[in-house]
Each structure stands twice: as structure tokens, then as C-alpha cells.
């Protein structure tokens, strides 16, 4: 999984989204930032140079194996100060109240059964006035240029409703942050467009066809025909697919009540 996450982070569409998220965070020297659900530390490694020399970036992940890999990868890239990783559940962060200037959760909440509990913990550990950012895709915003519209809808709808967590998470982020009491809310939709096979969205489409077939939503013949046409379009240079990521951010209230 660690190798997959690292490889996925290097494909063009993932790089594009991560850079957009980094811009939204707008890190400055001296800040202490927290990433919840940091995985192999991709975003932490991106952010660390911006908060140097006196700031820090801390990543938290529930998997000790991911924490180990994040340490190793940061060290291998020469990032040896101002970055740290902890193993912890997102719903019970191991930090005192108001420990950080900001916190983010990217591609995490779609995998969480109660996203509000994670956001409340992020609010707890961020200082009054500090920033909270969340980002997830909305898989039902996927568009694919394919000649068989009916099959495409059936396949994508099955994938959206039955595989990969809460695929409506992107559209729900605003509500979760609002309910957590965050102020100055803003939303930044980012449309990722892909034309090639190596990109992350394209690989997700192949997986969508596979799981729809395994789930009985489409036949094996339909899966093969659907994928074959898209691969032919890739070869011809006419392939088009897109998806929307939503970055939703806000500030912790200046008068937030302390957690008792």
C-alpha cells in the first residue's frame, strides 16, 4: 500500500491536486501544521520546506507501518528537521488543545464513518483563528467520453454507491465544517482532466469497471468492451475523463470553548 500511495502521488493528476492543496494551505515560515491521515507523508514532505527553519509539520496515521515509511521517506529525501510522524487514530489525536496553527485532512474523510468526530478533534488541537482544510473527491462528478452512455452510467453509479468508501464525501465537507463551528468557510472546487492511461483517474476507471463486473452490475463482456474503447481512445489521443475535488477550509473560532 505504501508503494502504491507513493507511485500514485507522482502521477500528473495527483501532483496537480496536491499542489493546489498546498497553495490553499498557504504555509509560512514558523507555522506548526498537522496532517491527519498522512499515509506515507507525501503532503508533509511538500509542506515542510515552507515552514522552515523554525516551523514544523506533523503527520498522524493509524497505521504504524505507514508511520515507519513516512519517517523513512522523509529521511531519504534529506528532510531531517521540522517534520515528525505519529501513530494514532484520527478521532483521538495525541496532542494538547491549541497545539497547531493549522490542520488538514486530504483524501481521508471518505474512509471515516463519522467525519464530524475527526473534524472536532482537528478543531480541538488547532489554535483559535487557525485554519482547518479538508479535501476529498466526489466520484459522482466523474465524466468519461464513451459511446455507450447507458453502460457508462450503470458502471460508474455502481462504483459510486458500492466501492471505495463514501464517494459523496467531497460534497459533504462544507456541512461537516459548518457543523463543527468553523468560520470564514470557503470552497475551492478543482477539476482534474486526464487524457492518458498512466494517470490516477484513468486507473480508477479501470478499477471501477472491474469492481462493477465483480459486483454483477455489468457483464464480463461489457467490462471488456467498455475498457477496450477507452484504451483505443487513449491510443488515438481522443480520451477524456474528469473528476472534481473539493477543498473546503475555515478558521477555528477565536472564542472557541476549551475542551473539558
C-alpha positions as a Markdown table, in Angstrom:
| # | Residue | x | y | z |
|---|---|---|---|---|
| 1 | Unk | 0.0 | 0.0 | 0.0 |
| 2 | Unk | 2.8 | 2.4 | 0.8 |
| 3 | Unk | 4.4 | 1.8 | -2.6 |
| 4 | Unk | 1.0 | 2.3 | -4.3 |
| 5 | Unk | 0.5 | 5.6 | -2.5 |
| 6 | Unk | 3.9 | 6.9 | -3.4 |
| 7 | Unk | 3.5 | 5.9 | -7.0 |
| 8 | Unk | 0.1 | 7.4 | -7.2 |
| 9 | Unk | 1.4 | 10.7 | -5.7 |
| 10 | Unk | 3.8 | 11.1 | -8.6 |
| 11 | Unk | 1.3 | 10.8 | -11.5 |
| 12 | Unk | 0.4 | 14.2 | -13.1 |
| 13 | Unk | -3.2 | 14.5 | -11.8 |
| 14 | Unk | -2.3 | 13.7 | -8.2 |
| 15 | Unk | 0.6 | 16.1 | -8.4 |
| 16 | Unk | -1.8 | 18.8 | -9.7 |
| 17 | Unk | -4.3 | 18.3 | -6.8 |
| 18 | Unk | -1.6 | 18.2 | -4.2 |
| 19 | Unk | 0.0 | 21.4 | -5.4 |
| 20 | Unk | -3.5 | 23.0 | -5.4 |
| 21 | Unk | -4.0 | 21.9 | -1.8 |
| 22 | Unk | -0.5 | 23.2 | -0.8 |
| 23 | Unk | -1.5 | 26.6 | -2.3 |
| 24 | Unk | -4.8 | 26.6 | -0.3 |
| 25 | Unk | -2.9 | 25.9 | 2.9 |
| 26 | Unk | -0.6 | 28.8 | 2.2 |
| 27 | Unk | 2.1 | 27.7 | 4.7 |
| 28 | Unk | 4.5 | 30.3 | 6.0 |
| 29 | Unk | 7.8 | 30.0 | 7.9 |
| 30 | Unk | 7.4 | 29.3 | 11.6 |
| 31 | Unk | 4.0 | 27.6 | 11.4 |
| 32 | Unk | 3.3 | 24.3 | 13.0 |
| 33 | Unk | 0.9 | 22.3 | 10.9 |
| 34 | Unk | -0.8 | 18.9 | 11.3 |
| 35 | Unk | -1.9 | 16.4 | 8.7 |
| 36 | Unk | -4.4 | 13.9 | 9.8 |
| 37 | Unk | -4.3 | 10.7 | 7.8 |
| 38 | Unk | -0.8 | 11.4 | 6.5 |
| 39 | Unk | -0.1 | 8.0 | 4.9 |
| 40 | Unk | 3.5 | 7.9 | 3.6 |
| 41 | Unk | 3.9 | 11.6 | 4.3 |
| 42 | Unk | 3.6 | 13.0 | 0.8 |
| 43 | Unk | 1.9 | 16.2 | 1.8 |
| 44 | Unk | 4.0 | 16.6 | 4.9 |
| 45 | Unk | 7.2 | 16.4 | 2.8 |
| 46 | Unk | 5.7 | 19.0 | 0.4 |
| 47 | Unk | 4.8 | 21.4 | 3.2 |
| 48 | Unk | 8.0 | 21.1 | 5.3 |
| 49 | Unk | 10.2 | 23.4 | 3.3 |
| 50 | Unk | 7.7 | 26.2 | 3.5 |
| 51 | Unk | 7.6 | 26.3 | 7.3 |
| 52 | Unk | 11.3 | 26.1 | 7.8 |
| 53 | Unk | 13.5 | 27.0 | 9.6 |
| 54 | Unk | 11.5 | 27.4 | 12.8 |
| 55 | Unk | 8.2 | 25.7 | 12.0 |
| 56 | Unk | 7.2 | 22.1 | 11.8 |
| 57 | Unk | 4.9 | 19.6 | 10.1 |
| 58 | Unk | 3.5 | 16.6 | 12.0 |
| 59 | Unk | 1.7 | 13.7 | 10.3 |
| 60 | Unk | -0.6 | 11.3 | 12.0 |
| 61 | Unk | -1.7 | 8.0 | 10.6 |
| 62 | Unk | -3.5 | 5.0 | 12.2 |
| 63 | Unk | -1.1 | 2.5 | 10.6 |
| 64 | Unk | 2.3 | 2.0 | 12.3 |
| 65 | Unk | 3.7 | 0.7 | 9.0 |
| 66 | Unk | 2.7 | 3.9 | 7.3 |
| 67 | Unk | 4.3 | 5.9 | 10.1 |
| 68 | Unk | 7.5 | 4.0 | 9.7 |
| 69 | Unk | 7.5 | 4.5 | 5.9 |
| 70 | Unk | 6.8 | 8.2 | 6.3 |
| 71 | Unk | 9.8 | 8.6 | 8.6 |
| 72 | Unk | 12.0 | 6.6 | 6.2 |
| 73 | Unk | 11.0 | 8.5 | 3.1 |
| 74 | Unk | 11.4 | 11.9 | 4.7 |
| 75 | Unk | 14.9 | 10.9 | 5.9 |
| 76 | Unk | 15.8 | 9.5 | 2.4 |
| 77 | Unk | 14.8 | 12.9 | 0.9 |
| 78 | Unk | 17.1 | 14.7 | 3.3 |
| 79 | Unk | 14.2 | 16.2 | 5.4 |
| 80 | Unk | 15.5 | 15.6 | 8.9 |
| 81 | Unk | 14.3 | 18.6 | 10.9 |
| 82 | Unk | 10.9 | 20.2 | 11.3 |
| 83 | Unk | 9.0 | 17.0 | 10.4 |
| 84 | Unk | 7.6 | 14.3 | 12.5 |
| 85 | Unk | 5.1 | 11.4 | 12.3 |
| 86 | Unk | 2.9 | 9.8 | 15.0 |
| 87 | Unk | 0.7 | 6.7 | 15.0 |
| 88 | Unk | -2.8 | 7.5 | 16.3 |
| 89 | Unk | -6.5 | 7.3 | 15.4 |
| 90 | Unk | -7.8 | 10.4 | 13.9 |
| 91 | Unk | -10.7 | 10.5 | 16.4 |
| 92 | Unk | -8.3 | 10.7 | 19.4 |
| 93 | Unk | -5.3 | 12.9 | 18.5 |
| 94 | Unk | -2.4 | 12.6 | 20.9 |
| 95 | Unk | -1.9 | 16.4 | 21.3 |
| 96 | Unk | -2.9 | 19.1 | 23.8 |
| 97 | Unk | -5.5 | 21.7 | 22.9 |
| 98 | Unk | -4.4 | 24.5 | 20.6 |
| 99 | Unk | -1.1 | 22.8 | 19.7 |
| 100 | Unk | -1.1 | 23.8 | 15.9 |
| 101 | Unk | -1.5 | 26.8 | 13.7 |
| 102 | Unk | -3.4 | 24.7 | 11.2 |
| 103 | Unk | -4.5 | 21.2 | 10.3 |
| 104 | Unk | -5.5 | 19.3 | 7.1 |
| 105 | Unk | -7.1 | 16.1 | 6.1 |
| 106 | Unk | -6.8 | 15.1 | 2.5 |
| 107 | Unk | -8.5 | 12.0 | 1.0 |
| 108 | Unk | -9.2 | 10.8 | 4.5 |
| 109 | Unk | -12.8 | 11.6 | 5.4 |
| 110 | Unk | -14.3 | 9.5 | 2.7 |
| 111 | Unk | -12.9 | 6.5 | 4.6 |
| 112 | Unk | -14.3 | 7.6 | 8.0 |
| 113 | Unk | -17.7 | 6.5 | 9.2 |
| 114 | Unk | -18.1 | 9.7 | 11.4 |
| 115 | Unk | -16.2 | 12.5 | 9.8 |
| 116 | Unk | -17.5 | 15.0 | 12.3 |
| 117 | Unk | -15.6 | 13.3 | 15.1 |
| 118 | Unk | -12.3 | 13.8 | 13.2 |
| 119 | Unk | -13.0 | 17.4 | 12.4 |
| 120 | Unk | -13.9 | 18.2 | 16.0 |
| 121 | Unk | -10.5 | 16.7 | 17.0 |
| 122 | Unk | -8.8 | 18.9 | 14.4 |
| 123 | Unk | -10.6 | 21.9 | 15.8 |
| 124 | Unk | -9.5 | 21.0 | 19.3 |
| 125 | Unk | -5.8 | 20.8 | 18.5 |
| 126 | Unk | -5.7 | 24.0 | 16.4 |
| 127 | Unk | -5.3 | 27.4 | 18.0 |
| 128 | Unk | -8.2 | 29.9 | 17.9 |
| 129 | Unk | -8.2 | 31.6 | 14.5 |
| 130 | Unk | -6.1 | 28.8 | 13.0 |
| 131 | Unk | -7.0 | 27.1 | 9.7 |
| 132 | Unk | -8.6 | 23.8 | 9.0 |
| 133 | Unk | -8.6 | 22.3 | 5.5 |
| 134 | Unk | -10.3 | 19.2 | 4.2 |
| 135 | Unk | -10.1 | 17.7 | 0.7 |
| 136 | Unk | -12.0 | 14.8 | -0.9 |
| 137 | Unk | -13.2 | 13.9 | -4.4 |
| 138 | Unk | -16.8 | 13.4 | -5.3 |
| 139 | Unk | -16.8 | 10.3 | -7.5 |
| 140 | Unk | -20.2 | 11.1 | -8.9 |
| 141 | Unk | -18.7 | 14.1 | -10.7 |
| 142 | Unk | -16.7 | 11.7 | -12.9 |
| 143 | Unk | -17.2 | 12.3 | -16.6 |
| 144 | Unk | -16.0 | 9.9 | -19.3 |
| 145 | Unk | -16.3 | 10.4 | -23.0 |
| 146 | Unk | -17.6 | 7.0 | -24.1 |
| 147 | Unk | -20.0 | 6.0 | -26.9 |
| 148 | Unk | -22.2 | 3.8 | -24.6 |
| 149 | Unk | -23.8 | 6.3 | -22.2 |
| 150 | Unk | -26.1 | 3.7 | -20.6 |
| 151 | Unk | -23.3 | 1.3 | -19.8 |
| 152 | Unk | -21.1 | 4.1 | -18.6 |
| 153 | Unk | -23.8 | 5.4 | -16.2 |
| 154 | Unk | -24.5 | 2.0 | -14.9 |
| 155 | Unk | -20.9 | 1.2 | -14.3 |
| 156 | Unk | -20.0 | 4.5 | -12.6 |
| 157 | Unk | -23.1 | 4.6 | -10.5 |
| 158 | Unk | -22.4 | 1.1 | -9.1 |
| 159 | Unk | -18.8 | 2.1 | -8.3 |
| 160 | Unk | -20.0 | 5.3 | -6.6 |
| 161 | Unk | -22.5 | 3.5 | -4.4 |
| 162 | Unk | -20.7 | 0.3 | -3.6 |
| 163 | Unk | -17.0 | 0.6 | -3.5 |
| 164 | Unk | -14.2 | 2.8 | -2.1 |
| 165 | Unk | -15.9 | 4.4 | 0.9 |
| 166 | Unk | -18.2 | 7.4 | 0.9 |
| 167 | Unk | -17.8 | 8.7 | -2.6 |
| 168 | Unk | -20.0 | 11.7 | -1.9 |
| 169 | Unk | -17.6 | 12.9 | 0.7 |
| 170 | Unk | -16.5 | 15.9 | -1.3 |
| 171 | Unk | -19.9 | 17.5 | -1.4 |
| 172 | Unk | -20.4 | 16.8 | 2.3 |
| 173 | Unk | -17.3 | 18.6 | 3.6 |
| 174 | Unk | -18.9 | 22.1 | 3.7 |
| 175 | Unk | -21.7 | 20.7 | 6.0 |
| 176 | Unk | -19.2 | 18.9 | 8.3 |
| 177 | Unk | -17.0 | 22.0 | 8.7 |
| 178 | Unk | -20.1 | 24.2 | 9.3 |
| 179 | Unk | -21.4 | 21.9 | 11.9 |
| 180 | Unk | -18.0 | 21.9 | 13.7 |
| 181 | Unk | -18.4 | 25.7 | 14.2 |
| 182 | Unk | -15.7 | 26.8 | 11.7 |
| 183 | Unk | -15.8 | 30.3 | 10.5 |
| 184 | Unk | -15.0 | 32.1 | 7.2 |
| 185 | Unk | -15.8 | 28.9 | 5.2 |
| 186 | Unk | -14.7 | 28.8 | 1.6 |
| 187 | Unk | -14.8 | 26.0 | -1.0 |
| 188 | Unk | -12.4 | 25.6 | -3.9 |
| 189 | Unk | -13.5 | 23.0 | -6.5 |
| 190 | Unk | -10.7 | 21.7 | -8.6 |
| 191 | Unk | -11.5 | 19.8 | -11.8 |
| 192 | Unk | -8.8 | 17.3 | -12.8 |
| 193 | Unk | -8.8 | 16.4 | -16.5 |
| 194 | Unk | -6.9 | 13.4 | -17.9 |
| 195 | Unk | -6.1 | 12.1 | -21.3 |
| 196 | Unk | -3.6 | 9.3 | -20.6 |
| 197 | Unk | -3.5 | 5.8 | -19.2 |
| 198 | Unk | -0.9 | 6.4 | -16.5 |
| 199 | Unk | -2.8 | 9.0 | -14.5 |
| 200 | Unk | -4.6 | 8.2 | -11.3 |
| 201 | Unk | -8.1 | 8.8 | -12.5 |
| 202 | Unk | -7.7 | 6.5 | -15.5 |
| 203 | Unk | -6.5 | 3.8 | -13.3 |
| 204 | Unk | -9.6 | 4.4 | -11.1 |
| 205 | Unk | -11.8 | 3.9 | -14.2 |
| 206 | Unk | -10.2 | 0.5 | -14.9 |
| 207 | Unk | -10.8 | -0.4 | -11.3 |
| 208 | Unk | -14.4 | 0.9 | -11.5 |
| 209 | Unk | -15.1 | -1.4 | -14.4 |
| 210 | Unk | -13.5 | -4.4 | -12.6 |
| 211 | Unk | -15.5 | -4.0 | -9.4 |
| 212 | Unk | -18.8 | -3.3 | -11.2 |
| 213 | Unk | -18.2 | -6.6 | -13.1 |
| 214 | Unk | -17.3 | -8.4 | -9.8 |
| 215 | Unk | -20.5 | -7.0 | -8.2 |
| 216 | Unk | -22.7 | -8.1 | -11.0 |
| 217 | Unk | -23.7 | -4.6 | -12.2 |
| 218 | Unk | -22.2 | -5.3 | -15.7 |
| 219 | Unk | -21.1 | -8.5 | -17.5 |
| 220 | Unk | -17.6 | -9.5 | -18.3 |
| 221 | Unk | -18.2 | -8.8 | -22.0 |
| 222 | Unk | -19.5 | -5.3 | -21.1 |
| 223 | Unk | -16.4 | -4.7 | -19.0 |
| 224 | Unk | -14.1 | -5.7 | -21.7 |
| 225 | Unk | -15.9 | -3.7 | -24.4 |
| 226 | Unk | -16.0 | -0.6 | -22.2 |
| 227 | Unk | -12.3 | -0.7 | -21.3 |
| 228 | Unk | -11.3 | -1.6 | -24.9 |
| 229 | Unk | -13.0 | 1.5 | -26.3 |
| 230 | Unk | -11.3 | 3.8 | -23.8 |
| 231 | Unk | -7.9 | 2.3 | -24.4 |
| 232 | Unk | -8.5 | 2.8 | -28.2 |
| 233 | Unk | -9.3 | 6.4 | -27.5 |
| 234 | Unk | -6.1 | 6.8 | -25.4 |
| 235 | Unk | -4.1 | 5.4 | -28.3 |
| 236 | Unk | -5.8 | 7.8 | -30.7 |
| 237 | Unk | -5.3 | 10.8 | -28.5 |
| 238 | Unk | -9.1 | 11.4 | -28.0 |
| 239 | Unk | -9.6 | 10.1 | -24.5 |
| 240 | Unk | -11.2 | 12.5 | -22.0 |
| 241 | Unk | -12.1 | 12.0 | -18.4 |
| 242 | Unk | -12.5 | 14.3 | -15.4 |
| 243 | Unk | -13.3 | 14.4 | -11.7 |
| 244 | Unk | -13.9 | 17.2 | -9.2 |
| 245 | Unk | -12.0 | 17.5 | -5.9 |
| 246 | Unk | -13.4 | 19.8 | -3.3 |
| 247 | Unk | -11.1 | 21.7 | -0.9 |
| 248 | Unk | -13.2 | 23.2 | 1.9 |
| 249 | Unk | -11.5 | 25.3 | 4.6 |
| 250 | Unk | -12.3 | 27.5 | 7.5 |
| 251 | Unk | -10.9 | 29.1 | 10.7 |
| 252 | Unk | -11.3 | 28.0 | 14.2 |
| 253 | Unk | -13.5 | 30.4 | 16.1 |
| 254 | Unk | -11.5 | 33.0 | 18.1 |
| 255 | Unk | -13.8 | 32.5 | 21.1 |
| 256 | Unk | -14.0 | 28.7 | 20.9 |
| 257 | Unk | -14.8 | 27.0 | 24.2 |
| 258 | Unk | -11.9 | 24.9 | 25.7 |
| 259 | Unk | -12.4 | 21.1 | 25.6 |
| 260 | Unk | -13.1 | 19.8 | 29.1 |
